[in-house]
Amino acid sequence: MTPGQPLDPIFCRLPEREGVRARLGIDSDSPLLLVLFGGGGFGRPRLILNEVAKLRHTPQVAVITGGNPRMEKRVSALCQGIPRSKILG
């Protein structure tokens, strides 16, 4: 047995960046800030997103909430004041 975590070969190839951004509705010409809270409900969404909202030049923001619908709902409410934010469950 080989030590380490086995990976599906599909994860060894990166998808084409422009295509992925288009599929997710993310502008390909602007910087992207990725915020990951995860499905376990960890993190401090209010604190983190309040700081993001204070940025002078707000980049596009993609917030990953995993499979946690409660976190997704909470983050959606917090992102109302952040232009160009996208919540990805």
PDB file with one MODEL, atoms N, CA, C and O in Angstrom:
MODEL        1
ATOM      1  N   MET A   1       0.845  -1.178   0.000  1.00  0.00           N
ATOM      2  CA  MET A   1       0.000   0.000   0.000  1.00  0.00           C
ATOM      3  C   MET A   1       0.893   1.244   0.000  1.00  0.00           C
ATOM      4  O   MET A   1       1.859   1.326   0.758  1.00  0.00           O
ATOM      5  N   THR A   2       0.561   2.196  -0.847  1.00  0.00           N
ATOM      6  CA  THR A   2       1.313   3.440  -0.933  1.00  0.00           C
ATOM      7  C   THR A   2       0.771   4.434   0.086  1.00  0.00           C
ATOM      8  O   THR A   2      -0.443   4.617   0.180  1.00  0.00           O
ATOM      9  N   PRO A   3       1.660   5.086   0.861  1.00  0.00           N
ATOM     10  CA  PRO A   3       1.177   6.075   1.835  1.00  0.00           C
ATOM     11  C   PRO A   3       0.619   7.303   1.129  1.00  0.00           C
ATOM     12  O   PRO A   3       0.970   7.585  -0.017  1.00  0.00           O
ATOM     13  N   GLY A   4      -0.237   8.019   1.811  1.00  0.00           N
ATOM     14  CA  GLY A   4      -0.820   9.238   1.255  1.00  0.00           C
ATOM     15  C   GLY A   4      -2.260   9.031   0.858  1.00  0.00           C
ATOM     16  O   GLY A   4      -2.796   7.925   0.927  1.00  0.00           O
ATOM     17  N   GLN A   5      -2.859  10.095   0.451  1.00  0.00           N
ATOM     18  CA  GLN A   5      -4.270  10.062   0.085  1.00  0.00           C
ATOM     19  C   GLN A   5      -4.407   9.854  -1.421  1.00  0.00           C
ATOM     20  O   GLN A   5      -3.843  10.624  -2.199  1.00  0.00           O
ATOM     21  N   PRO A   6      -5.143   8.829  -1.845  1.00  0.00           N
ATOM     22  CA  PRO A   6      -5.319   8.624  -3.282  1.00  0.00           C
ATOM     23  C   PRO A   6      -6.227   9.703  -3.866  1.00  0.00           C
ATOM     24  O   PRO A   6      -7.196  10.123  -3.233  1.00  0.00           O
ATOM     25  N   LEU A   7      -5.910  10.136  -5.052  1.00  0.00           N
ATOM     26  CA  LEU A   7      -6.702  11.159  -5.728  1.00  0.00           C
ATOM     27  C   LEU A   7      -7.171  10.657  -7.075  1.00  0.00           C
ATOM     28  O   LEU A   7      -6.458   9.925  -7.762  1.00  0.00           O
ATOM     29  N   ASP A   8      -8.349  11.047  -7.439  1.00  0.00           N
ATOM     30  CA  ASP A   8      -8.858  10.764  -8.767  1.00  0.00           C
ATOM     31  C   ASP A   8      -8.018  11.567  -9.761  1.00  0.00           C
ATOM     32  O   ASP A   8      -7.771  12.750  -9.524  1.00  0.00           O
ATOM     33  N   PRO A   9      -7.578  10.969 -10.857  1.00  0.00           N
ATOM     34  CA  PRO A   9      -6.753  11.692 -11.834  1.00  0.00           C
ATOM     35  C   PRO A   9      -7.406  12.975 -12.363  1.00  0.00           C
ATOM     36  O   PRO A   9      -6.704  13.870 -12.834  1.00  0.00           O
ATOM     37  N   ILE A  10      -8.720  13.073 -12.292  1.00  0.00           N
ATOM     38  CA  ILE A  10      -9.391  14.277 -12.778  1.00  0.00           C
ATOM     39  C   ILE A  10      -8.941  15.524 -12.009  1.00  0.00           C
ATOM     40  O   ILE A  10      -8.975  16.631 -12.546  1.00  0.00           O
ATOM     41  N   PHE A  11      -8.518  15.344 -10.748  1.00  0.00           N
ATOM     42  CA  PHE A  11      -8.081  16.477  -9.938  1.00  0.00           C
ATOM     43  C   PHE A  11      -6.649  16.908 -10.250  1.00  0.00           C
ATOM     44  O   PHE A  11      -6.183  17.920  -9.727  1.00  0.00           O
ATOM     45  N   CYS A  12      -5.962  16.167 -11.078  1.00  0.00           N
ATOM     46  CA  CYS A  12      -4.598  16.526 -11.462  1.00  0.00           C
ATOM     47  C   CYS A  12      -4.577  17.541 -12.600  1.00  0.00           C
ATOM     48  O   CYS A  12      -3.531  18.124 -12.887  1.00  0.00           O
ATOM     49  N   ARG A  13      -5.699  17.755 -13.241  1.00  0.00           N
ATOM     50  CA  ARG A  13      -5.781  18.713 -14.344  1.00  0.00           C
ATOM     51  C   ARG A  13      -6.605  19.910 -13.900  1.00  0.00           C
ATOM     52  O   ARG A  13      -7.709  19.764 -13.376  1.00  0.00           O
ATOM     53  N   LEU A  14      -6.055  21.086 -14.115  1.00  0.00           N
ATOM     54  CA  LEU A  14      -6.792  22.301 -13.794  1.00  0.00           C
ATOM     55  C   LEU A  14      -7.749  22.636 -14.927  1.00  0.00           C
ATOM     56  O   LEU A  14      -7.385  22.525 -16.097  1.00  0.00           O
ATOM     57  N   PRO A  15      -8.970  23.046 -14.592  1.00  0.00           N
ATOM     58  CA  PRO A  15      -9.899  23.459 -15.650  1.00  0.00           C
ATOM     59  C   PRO A  15      -9.463  24.803 -16.227  1.00  0.00           C
ATOM     60  O   PRO A  15      -8.701  25.540 -15.602  1.00  0.00           O
ATOM     61  N   GLU A  16      -9.948  25.107 -17.411  1.00  0.00           N
ATOM     62  CA  GLU A  16      -9.631  26.374 -18.064  1.00  0.00           C
ATOM     63  C   GLU A  16     -10.255  27.512 -17.272  1.00  0.00           C
ATOM     64  O   GLU A  16     -11.465  27.537 -17.051  1.00  0.00           O
ATOM     65  N   ARG A  17      -9.425  28.445 -16.850  1.00  0.00           N
ATOM     66  CA  ARG A  17      -9.815  29.527 -15.938  1.00  0.00           C
ATOM     67  C   ARG A  17     -10.974  30.369 -16.466  1.00  0.00           C
ATOM     68  O   ARG A  17     -11.935  30.626 -15.741  1.00  0.00           O
ATOM     69  N   GLU A  18     -10.889  30.794 -17.714  1.00  0.00           N
ATOM     70  CA  GLU A  18     -11.932  31.648 -18.288  1.00  0.00           C
ATOM     71  C   GLU A  18     -13.282  30.933 -18.304  1.00  0.00           C
ATOM     72  O   GLU A  18     -14.311  31.539 -18.006  1.00  0.00           O
ATOM     73  N   GLY A  19     -13.276  29.661 -18.647  1.00  0.00           N
ATOM     74  CA  GLY A  19     -14.519  28.891 -18.704  1.00  0.00           C
ATOM     75  C   GLY A  19     -15.167  28.727 -17.343  1.00  0.00           C
ATOM     76  O   GLY A  19     -16.387  28.829 -17.211  1.00  0.00           O
ATOM     77  N   VAL A  20     -14.350  28.475 -16.335  1.00  0.00           N
ATOM     78  CA  VAL A  20     -14.870  28.298 -14.973  1.00  0.00           C
ATOM     79  C   VAL A  20     -15.451  29.614 -14.468  1.00  0.00           C
ATOM     80  O   VAL A  20     -16.545  29.630 -13.902  1.00  0.00           O
ATOM     81  N   ARG A  21     -14.740  30.705 -14.664  1.00  0.00           N
ATOM     82  CA  ARG A  21     -15.246  32.012 -14.226  1.00  0.00           C
ATOM     83  C   ARG A  21     -16.559  32.344 -14.932  1.00  0.00           C
ATOM     84  O   ARG A  21     -17.491  32.849 -14.305  1.00  0.00           O
ATOM     85  N   ALA A  22     -16.635  32.065 -16.225  1.00  0.00           N
ATOM     86  CA  ALA A  22     -17.873  32.332 -16.974  1.00  0.00           C
ATOM     87  C   ALA A  22     -19.020  31.490 -16.424  1.00  0.00           C
ATOM     88  O   ALA A  22     -20.129  31.993 -16.244  1.00  0.00           O
ATOM     89  N   ARG A  23     -18.758  30.217 -16.159  1.00  0.00           N
ATOM     90  CA  ARG A  23     -19.798  29.317 -15.647  1.00  0.00           C
ATOM     91  C   ARG A  23     -20.316  29.773 -14.283  1.00  0.00           C
ATOM     92  O   ARG A  23     -21.497  29.605 -13.979  1.00  0.00           O
ATOM     93  N   LEU A  24     -19.435  30.350 -13.464  1.00  0.00           N
ATOM     94  CA  LEU A  24     -19.818  30.805 -12.130  1.00  0.00           C
ATOM     95  C   LEU A  24     -20.316  32.251 -12.113  1.00  0.00           C
ATOM     96  O   LEU A  24     -20.732  32.751 -11.068  1.00  0.00           O
ATOM     97  N   GLY A  25     -20.278  32.920 -13.262  1.00  0.00           N
ATOM     98  CA  GLY A  25     -20.739  34.306 -13.320  1.00  0.00           C
ATOM     99  C   GLY A  25     -19.757  35.277 -12.688  1.00  0.00           C
ATOM    100  O   GLY A  25     -20.162  36.284 -12.107  1.00  0.00           O
ATOM    101  N   ILE A  26     -18.475  34.980 -12.798  1.00  0.00           N
ATOM    102  CA  ILE A  26     -17.429  35.811 -12.217  1.00  0.00           C
ATOM    103  C   ILE A  26     -16.664  36.489 -13.356  1.00  0.00           C
ATOM    104  O   ILE A  26     -16.231  35.828 -14.300  1.00  0.00           O
ATOM    105  N   ASP A  27     -16.503  37.804 -13.260  1.00  0.00           N
ATOM    106  CA  ASP A  27     -15.807  38.589 -14.268  1.00  0.00           C
ATOM    107  C   ASP A  27     -14.363  38.119 -14.391  1.00  0.00           C
ATOM    108  O   ASP A  27     -13.668  37.972 -13.386  1.00  0.00           O
ATOM    109  N   SER A  28     -13.913  37.884 -15.612  1.00  0.00           N
ATOM    110  CA  SER A  28     -12.557  37.367 -15.811  1.00  0.00           C
ATOM    111  C   SER A  28     -11.499  38.459 -15.798  1.00  0.00           C
ATOM    112  O   SER A  28     -10.307  38.157 -15.749  1.00  0.00           O
ATOM    113  N   ASP A  29     -11.914  39.729 -15.841  1.00  0.00           N
ATOM    114  CA  ASP A  29     -10.942  40.826 -15.906  1.00  0.00           C
ATOM    115  C   ASP A  29     -10.671  41.488 -14.566  1.00  0.00           C
ATOM    116  O   ASP A  29      -9.899  42.445 -14.507  1.00  0.00           O
ATOM    117  N   SER A  30     -11.278  41.013 -13.494  1.00  0.00           N
ATOM    118  CA  SER A  30     -11.124  41.657 -12.191  1.00  0.00           C
ATOM    119  C   SER A  30     -10.534  40.695 -11.172  1.00  0.00           C
ATOM    120  O   SER A  30     -10.715  39.481 -11.273  1.00  0.00           O
ATOM    121  N   PRO A  31      -9.823  41.248 -10.185  1.00  0.00           N
ATOM    122  CA  PRO A  31      -9.323  40.387  -9.105  1.00  0.00           C
ATOM    123  C   PRO A  31     -10.480  39.717  -8.357  1.00  0.00           C
ATOM    124  O   PRO A  31     -11.590  40.247  -8.298  1.00  0.00           O
ATOM    125  N   LEU A  32     -10.201  38.573  -7.802  1.00  0.00           N
ATOM    126  CA  LEU A  32     -11.227  37.806  -7.087  1.00  0.00           C
ATOM    127  C   LEU A  32     -10.722  37.477  -5.686  1.00  0.00           C
ATOM    128  O   LEU A  32      -9.629  36.935  -5.523  1.00  0.00           O
ATOM    129  N   LEU A  33     -11.518  37.806  -4.686  1.00  0.00           N
ATOM    130  CA  LEU A  33     -11.228  37.444  -3.308  1.00  0.00           C
ATOM    131  C   LEU A  33     -12.085  36.228  -2.972  1.00  0.00           C
ATOM    132  O   LEU A  33     -13.311  36.280  -3.067  1.00  0.00           O
ATOM    133  N   LEU A  34     -11.446  35.154  -2.585  1.00  0.00           N
ATOM    134  CA  LEU A  34     -12.147  33.917  -2.245  1.00  0.00           C
ATOM    135  C   LEU A  34     -12.193  33.785  -0.732  1.00  0.00           C
ATOM    136  O   LEU A  34     -11.157  33.822  -0.067  1.00  0.00           O
ATOM    137  N   VAL A  35     -13.401  33.630  -0.188  1.00  0.00           N
ATOM    138  CA  VAL A  35     -13.598  33.468   1.249  1.00  0.00           C
ATOM    139  C   VAL A  35     -14.263  32.107   1.455  1.00  0.00           C
ATOM    140  O   VAL A  35     -15.323  31.830   0.893  1.00  0.00           O
ATOM    141  N   LEU A  36     -13.638  31.281   2.253  1.00  0.00           N
ATOM    142  CA  LEU A  36     -14.129  29.922   2.464  1.00  0.00           C
ATOM    143  C   LEU A  36     -14.547  29.732   3.917  1.00  0.00           C
ATOM    144  O   LEU A  36     -13.729  29.840   4.830  1.00  0.00           O
ATOM    145  N   PHE A  37     -15.835  29.446   4.117  1.00  0.00           N
ATOM    146  CA  PHE A  37     -16.331  29.135   5.459  1.00  0.00           C
ATOM    147  C   PHE A  37     -16.555  27.642   5.621  1.00  0.00           C
ATOM    148  O   PHE A  37     -16.391  27.118   6.723  1.00  0.00           O
ATOM    149  N   GLY A  38     -16.919  26.954   4.575  1.00  0.00           N
ATOM    150  CA  GLY A  38     -17.101  25.518   4.623  1.00  0.00           C
ATOM    151  C   GLY A  38     -18.450  25.101   5.176  1.00  0.00           C
ATOM    152  O   GLY A  38     -19.155  25.882   5.815  1.00  0.00           O
ATOM    153  N   GLY A  39     -18.785  23.864   4.916  1.00  0.00           N
ATOM    154  CA  GLY A  39     -20.083  23.339   5.301  1.00  0.00           C
ATOM    155  C   GLY A  39     -20.236  23.055   6.781  1.00  0.00           C
ATOM    156  O   GLY A  39     -21.351  22.845   7.257  1.00  0.00           O
ATOM    157  N   GLY A  40     -19.127  23.046   7.523  1.00  0.00           N
ATOM    158  CA  GLY A  40     -19.193  22.741   8.942  1.00  0.00           C
ATOM    159  C   GLY A  40     -19.657  23.908   9.800  1.00  0.00           C
ATOM    160  O   GLY A  40     -19.851  23.753  11.006  1.00  0.00           O
ATOM    161  N   GLY A  41     -19.834  25.071   9.192  1.00  0.00           N
ATOM    162  CA  GLY A  41     -20.298  26.233   9.948  1.00  0.00           C
ATOM    163  C   GLY A  41     -19.184  26.952  10.692  1.00  0.00           C
ATOM    164  O   GLY A  41     -19.455  27.753  11.586  1.00  0.00           O
ATOM    165  N   PHE A  42     -17.932  26.674  10.332  1.00  0.00           N
ATOM    166  CA  PHE A  42     -16.807  27.311  11.003  1.00  0.00           C
ATOM    167  C   PHE A  42     -16.535  28.681  10.398  1.00  0.00           C
ATOM    168  O   PHE A  42     -16.942  28.963   9.270  1.00  0.00           O
ATOM    169  N   GLY A  43     -15.866  29.502  11.132  1.00  0.00           N
ATOM    170  CA  GLY A  43     -15.493  30.818  10.650  1.00  0.00           C
ATOM    171  C   GLY A  43     -16.301  31.900  11.345  1.00  0.00           C
ATOM    172  O   GLY A  43     -17.191  31.622  12.149  1.00  0.00           O
ATOM    173  N   ARG A  44     -15.975  33.109  11.021  1.00  0.00           N
ATOM    174  CA  ARG A  44     -16.648  34.266  11.594  1.00  0.00           C
ATOM    175  C   ARG A  44     -17.168  35.136  10.464  1.00  0.00           C
ATOM    176  O   ARG A  44     -16.580  36.176  10.163  1.00  0.00           O
ATOM    177  N   PRO A  45     -18.254  34.730   9.837  1.00  0.00           N
ATOM    178  CA  PRO A  45     -18.740  35.441   8.655  1.00  0.00           C
ATOM    179  C   PRO A  45     -18.975  36.927   8.882  1.00  0.00           C
ATOM    180  O   PRO A  45     -18.581  37.744   8.050  1.00  0.00           O
ATOM    181  N   ARG A  46     -19.604  37.290   9.984  1.00  0.00           N
ATOM    182  CA  ARG A  46     -19.909  38.712  10.222  1.00  0.00           C
ATOM    183  C   ARG A  46     -18.620  39.534  10.297  1.00  0.00           C
ATOM    184  O   ARG A  46     -18.512  40.578   9.654  1.00  0.00           O
ATOM    185  N   LEU A  47     -17.662  39.075  11.065  1.00  0.00           N
ATOM    186  CA  LEU A  47     -16.399  39.790  11.227  1.00  0.00           C
ATOM    187  C   LEU A  47     -15.661  39.910   9.894  1.00  0.00           C
ATOM    188  O   LEU A  47     -15.228  40.997   9.512  1.00  0.00           O
ATOM    189  N   ILE A  48     -15.523  38.808   9.204  1.00  0.00           N
ATOM    190  CA  ILE A  48     -14.762  38.791   7.952  1.00  0.00           C
ATOM    191  C   ILE A  48     -15.446  39.627   6.875  1.00  0.00           C
ATOM    192  O   ILE A  48     -14.789  40.432   6.216  1.00  0.00           O
ATOM    193  N   LEU A  49     -16.745  39.454   6.687  1.00  0.00           N
ATOM    194  CA  LEU A  49     -17.438  40.183   5.626  1.00  0.00           C
ATOM    195  C   LEU A  49     -17.596  41.659   5.959  1.00  0.00           C
ATOM    196  O   LEU A  49     -17.656  42.480   5.043  1.00  0.00           O
ATOM    197  N   ASN A  50     -17.664  42.025   7.227  1.00  0.00           N
ATOM    198  CA  ASN A  50     -17.656  43.448   7.597  1.00  0.00           C
ATOM    199  C   ASN A  50     -16.332  44.092   7.197  1.00  0.00           C
ATOM    200  O   ASN A  50     -16.316  45.234   6.736  1.00  0.00           O
ATOM    201  N   GLU A  51     -15.227  43.377   7.367  1.00  0.00           N
ATOM    202  CA  GLU A  51     -13.922  43.899   6.962  1.00  0.00           C
ATOM    203  C   GLU A  51     -13.821  44.006   5.444  1.00  0.00           C
ATOM    204  O   GLU A  51     -13.269  44.979   4.930  1.00  0.00           O
ATOM    205  N   VAL A  52     -14.341  43.031   4.730  1.00  0.00           N
ATOM    206  CA  VAL A  52     -14.348  43.082   3.265  1.00  0.00           C
ATOM    207  C   VAL A  52     -15.144  44.295   2.791  1.00  0.00           C
ATOM    208  O   VAL A  52     -14.734  44.977   1.852  1.00  0.00           O
ATOM    209  N   ALA A  53     -16.264  44.565   3.427  1.00  0.00           N
ATOM    210  CA  ALA A  53     -17.115  45.699   3.038  1.00  0.00           C
ATOM    211  C   ALA A  53     -16.405  47.038   3.241  1.00  0.00           C
ATOM    212  O   ALA A  53     -16.768  48.024   2.600  1.00  0.00           O
ATOM    213  N   LYS A  54     -15.409  47.092   4.113  1.00  0.00           N
ATOM    214  CA  LYS A  54     -14.674  48.326   4.375  1.00  0.00           C
ATOM    215  C   LYS A  54     -13.595  48.626   3.325  1.00  0.00           C
ATOM    216  O   LYS A  54     -13.052  49.731   3.294  1.00  0.00           O
ATOM    217  N   LEU A  55     -13.286  47.657   2.475  1.00  0.00           N
ATOM    218  CA  LEU A  55     -12.230  47.863   1.480  1.00  0.00           C
ATOM    219  C   LEU A  55     -12.570  49.030   0.571  1.00  0.00           C
ATOM    220  O   LEU A  55     -13.713  49.181   0.138  1.00  0.00           O
ATOM    221  N   ARG A  56     -11.589  49.841   0.289  1.00  0.00           N
ATOM    222  CA  ARG A  56     -11.798  51.019  -0.562  1.00  0.00           C
ATOM    223  C   ARG A  56     -12.169  50.596  -1.988  1.00  0.00           C
ATOM    224  O   ARG A  56     -13.111  51.125  -2.578  1.00  0.00           O
ATOM    225  N   HIS A  57     -11.425  49.648  -2.523  1.00  0.00           N
ATOM    226  CA  HIS A  57     -11.692  49.129  -3.865  1.00  0.00           C
ATOM    227  C   HIS A  57     -12.094  47.665  -3.717  1.00  0.00           C
ATOM    228  O   HIS A  57     -11.246  46.773  -3.725  1.00  0.00           O
ATOM    229  N   THR A  58     -13.377  47.434  -3.582  1.00  0.00           N
ATOM    230  CA  THR A  58     -13.863  46.082  -3.341  1.00  0.00           C
ATOM    231  C   THR A  58     -13.657  45.212  -4.577  1.00  0.00           C
ATOM    232  O   THR A  58     -14.172  45.527  -5.650  1.00  0.00           O
ATOM    233  N   PRO A  59     -12.911  44.127  -4.435  1.00  0.00           N
ATOM    234  CA  PRO A  59     -12.780  43.193  -5.555  1.00  0.00           C
ATOM    235  C   PRO A  59     -14.051  42.361  -5.664  1.00  0.00           C
ATOM    236  O   PRO A  59     -14.955  42.480  -4.837  1.00  0.00           O
ATOM    237  N   GLN A  60     -14.114  41.531  -6.675  1.00  0.00           N
ATOM    238  CA  GLN A  60     -15.188  40.542  -6.707  1.00  0.00           C
ATOM    239  C   GLN A  60     -14.961  39.622  -5.513  1.00  0.00           C
ATOM    240  O   GLN A  60     -13.822  39.315  -5.162  1.00  0.00           O
ATOM    241  N   VAL A  61     -16.033  39.196  -4.908  1.00  0.00           N
ATOM    242  CA  VAL A  61     -15.914  38.335  -3.731  1.00  0.00           C
ATOM    243  C   VAL A  61     -16.734  37.073  -3.980  1.00  0.00           C
ATOM    244  O   VAL A  61     -17.930  37.143  -4.264  1.00  0.00           O
ATOM    245  N   ALA A  62     -16.084  35.927  -3.870  1.00  0.00           N
ATOM    246  CA  ALA A  62     -16.781  34.647  -3.947  1.00  0.00           C
ATOM    247  C   ALA A  62     -16.686  34.009  -2.568  1.00  0.00           C
ATOM    248  O   ALA A  62     -15.593  33.773  -2.052  1.00  0.00           O
ATOM    249  N   VAL A  63     -17.848  33.733  -1.979  1.00  0.00           N
ATOM    250  CA  VAL A  63     -17.901  33.142  -0.648  1.00  0.00           C
ATOM    251  C   VAL A  63     -18.382  31.706  -0.781  1.00  0.00           C
ATOM    252  O   VAL A  63     -19.463  31.452  -1.314  1.00  0.00           O
ATOM    253  N   ILE A  64     -17.582  30.773  -0.299  1.00  0.00           N
ATOM    254  CA  ILE A  64     -17.908  29.349  -0.365  1.00  0.00           C
ATOM    255  C   ILE A  64     -18.482  28.934   0.989  1.00  0.00           C
ATOM    256  O   ILE A  64     -17.834  29.089   2.024  1.00  0.00           O
ATOM    257  N   THR A  65     -19.702  28.407   0.965  1.00  0.00           N
ATOM    258  CA  THR A  65     -20.342  27.985   2.207  1.00  0.00           C
ATOM    259  C   THR A  65     -20.502  26.471   2.295  1.00  0.00           C
ATOM    260  O   THR A  65     -21.039  25.972   3.284  1.00  0.00           O
ATOM    261  N   GLY A  66     -20.059  25.746   1.308  1.00  0.00           N
ATOM    262  CA  GLY A  66     -20.178  24.294   1.329  1.00  0.00           C
ATOM    263  C   GLY A  66     -21.639  23.863   1.300  1.00  0.00           C
ATOM    264  O   GLY A  66     -22.489  24.576   0.768  1.00  0.00           O
ATOM    265  N   GLY A  67     -21.924  22.727   1.857  1.00  0.00           N
ATOM    266  CA  GLY A  67     -23.280  22.187   1.855  1.00  0.00           C
ATOM    267  C   GLY A  67     -24.076  22.590   3.074  1.00  0.00           C
ATOM    268  O   GLY A  67     -24.868  21.799   3.586  1.00  0.00           O
ATOM    269  N   ASN A  68     -23.880  23.804   3.548  1.00  0.00           N
ATOM    270  CA  ASN A  68     -24.535  24.263   4.765  1.00  0.00           C
ATOM    271  C   ASN A  68     -25.554  25.353   4.413  1.00  0.00           C
ATOM    272  O   ASN A  68     -25.178  26.520   4.303  1.00  0.00           O
ATOM    273  N   PRO A  69     -26.822  25.004   4.235  1.00  0.00           N
ATOM    274  CA  PRO A  69     -27.825  26.003   3.833  1.00  0.00           C
ATOM    275  C   PRO A  69     -28.019  27.118   4.858  1.00  0.00           C
ATOM    276  O   PRO A  69     -28.328  28.250   4.487  1.00  0.00           O
ATOM    277  N   ARG A  70     -27.842  26.812   6.132  1.00  0.00           N
ATOM    278  CA  ARG A  70     -27.977  27.849   7.163  1.00  0.00           C
ATOM    279  C   ARG A  70     -26.863  28.896   7.028  1.00  0.00           C
ATOM    280  O   ARG A  70     -27.108  30.097   7.136  1.00  0.00           O
ATOM    281  N   MET A  71     -25.633  28.414   6.790  1.00  0.00           N
ATOM    282  CA  MET A  71     -24.504  29.321   6.591  1.00  0.00           C
ATOM    283  C   MET A  71     -24.701  30.124   5.303  1.00  0.00           C
ATOM    284  O   MET A  71     -24.402  31.317   5.260  1.00  0.00           O
ATOM    285  N   GLU A  72     -25.198  29.476   4.268  1.00  0.00           N
ATOM    286  CA  GLU A  72     -25.433  30.165   2.993  1.00  0.00           C
ATOM    287  C   GLU A  72     -26.446  31.305   3.168  1.00  0.00           C
ATOM    288  O   GLU A  72     -26.254  32.392   2.624  1.00  0.00           O
ATOM    289  N   LYS A  73     -27.504  31.063   3.911  1.00  0.00           N
ATOM    290  CA  LYS A  73     -28.520  32.086   4.160  1.00  0.00           C
ATOM    291  C   LYS A  73     -27.938  33.243   4.974  1.00  0.00           C
ATOM    292  O   LYS A  73     -28.181  34.412   4.673  1.00  0.00           O
ATOM    293  N   ARG A  74     -27.179  32.906   5.988  1.00  0.00           N
ATOM    294  CA  ARG A  74     -26.550  33.919   6.845  1.00  0.00           C
ATOM    295  C   ARG A  74     -25.578  34.790   6.053  1.00  0.00           C
ATOM    296  O   ARG A  74     -25.590  36.016   6.168  1.00  0.00           O
ATOM    297  N   VAL A  75     -24.737  34.143   5.250  1.00  0.00           N
ATOM    298  CA  VAL A  75     -23.748  34.858   4.446  1.00  0.00           C
ATOM    299  C   VAL A  75     -24.434  35.704   3.374  1.00  0.00           C
ATOM    300  O   VAL A  75     -23.981  36.812   3.083  1.00  0.00           O
ATOM    301  N   SER A  76     -25.502  35.205   2.792  1.00  0.00           N
ATOM    302  CA  SER A  76     -26.240  35.981   1.787  1.00  0.00           C
ATOM    303  C   SER A  76     -26.721  37.299   2.370  1.00  0.00           C
ATOM    304  O   SER A  76     -26.632  38.339   1.716  1.00  0.00           O
ATOM    305  N   ALA A  77     -27.226  37.265   3.584  1.00  0.00           N
ATOM    306  CA  ALA A  77     -27.690  38.489   4.244  1.00  0.00           C
ATOM    307  C   ALA A  77     -26.524  39.431   4.514  1.00  0.00           C
ATOM    308  O   ALA A  77     -26.664  40.644   4.352  1.00  0.00           O
ATOM    309  N   LEU A  78     -25.384  38.897   4.921  1.00  0.00           N
ATOM    310  CA  LEU A  78     -24.221  39.723   5.223  1.00  0.00           C
ATOM    311  C   LEU A  78     -23.597  40.335   3.967  1.00  0.00           C
ATOM    312  O   LEU A  78     -22.952  41.381   4.043  1.00  0.00           O
ATOM    313  N   CYS A  79     -23.782  39.696   2.827  1.00  0.00           N
ATOM    314  CA  CYS A  79     -23.186  40.182   1.579  1.00  0.00           C
ATOM    315  C   CYS A  79     -24.057  41.214   0.857  1.00  0.00           C
ATOM    316  O   CYS A  79     -23.662  41.713  -0.197  1.00  0.00           O
ATOM    317  N   GLN A  80     -25.209  41.537   1.392  1.00  0.00           N
ATOM    318  CA  GLN A  80     -26.097  42.503   0.739  1.00  0.00           C
ATOM    319  C   GLN A  80     -25.396  43.831   0.481  1.00  0.00           C
ATOM    320  O   GLN A  80     -25.658  44.468  -0.540  1.00  0.00           O
ATOM    321  N   GLY A  81     -24.519  44.262   1.371  1.00  0.00           N
ATOM    322  CA  GLY A  81     -23.835  45.543   1.217  1.00  0.00           C
ATOM    323  C   GLY A  81     -22.503  45.446   0.480  1.00  0.00           C
ATOM    324  O   GLY A  81     -21.777  46.435   0.377  1.00  0.00           O
ATOM    325  N   ILE A  82     -22.183  44.275  -0.024  1.00  0.00           N
ATOM    326  CA  ILE A  82     -20.903  44.103  -0.729  1.00  0.00           C
ATOM    327  C   ILE A  82     -21.190  43.949  -2.217  1.00  0.00           C
ATOM    328  O   ILE A  82     -21.745  42.940  -2.650  1.00  0.00           O
ATOM    329  N   PRO A  83     -20.806  44.965  -3.002  1.00  0.00           N
ATOM    330  CA  PRO A  83     -21.034  44.853  -4.443  1.00  0.00           C
ATOM    331  C   PRO A  83     -20.193  43.732  -5.031  1.00  0.00           C
ATOM    332  O   PRO A  83     -19.110  43.429  -4.530  1.00  0.00           O
ATOM    333  N   ARG A  84     -20.684  43.134  -6.068  1.00  0.00           N
ATOM    334  CA  ARG A  84     -19.992  42.075  -6.817  1.00  0.00           C
ATOM    335  C   ARG A  84     -19.631  40.867  -5.945  1.00  0.00           C
ATOM    336  O   ARG A  84     -18.580  40.252  -6.121  1.00  0.00           O
ATOM    337  N   SER A  85     -20.520  40.541  -5.005  1.00  0.00           N
ATOM    338  CA  SER A  85     -20.296  39.347  -4.188  1.00  0.00           C
ATOM    339  C   SER A  85     -21.160  38.211  -4.714  1.00  0.00           C
ATOM    340  O   SER A  85     -22.260  38.427  -5.224  1.00  0.00           O
ATOM    341  N   LYS A  86     -20.645  37.013  -4.581  1.00  0.00           N
ATOM    342  CA  LYS A  86     -21.344  35.815  -5.049  1.00  0.00           C
ATOM    343  C   LYS A  86     -21.184  34.745  -3.998  1.00  0.00           C
ATOM    344  O   LYS A  86     -20.077  34.477  -3.533  1.00  0.00           O
ATOM    345  N   ILE A  87     -22.302  34.129  -3.621  1.00  0.00           N
ATOM    346  CA  ILE A  87     -22.260  33.054  -2.638  1.00  0.00           C
ATOM    347  C   ILE A  87     -22.358  31.729  -3.389  1.00  0.00           C
ATOM    348  O   ILE A  87     -23.277  31.516  -4.180  1.00  0.00           O
ATOM    349  N   LEU A  88     -21.418  30.863  -3.135  1.00  0.00           N
ATOM    350  CA  LEU A  88     -21.395  29.553  -3.778  1.00  0.00           C
ATOM    351  C   LEU A  88     -21.519  28.489  -2.700  1.00  0.00           C
ATOM    352  O   LEU A  88     -20.597  28.280  -1.912  1.00  0.00           O
ATOM    353  N   GLY A  89     -22.660  27.819  -2.671  1.00  0.00           N
ATOM    354  CA  GLY A  89     -22.901  26.794  -1.665  1.00  0.00           C
ATOM    355  C   GLY A  89     -22.196  25.513  -1.953  1.00  0.00           C
ATOM    356  O   GLY A  89     -22.311  24.559  -1.184  1.00  0.00           O
TER     357      GLY A  89
ENDMDL
END
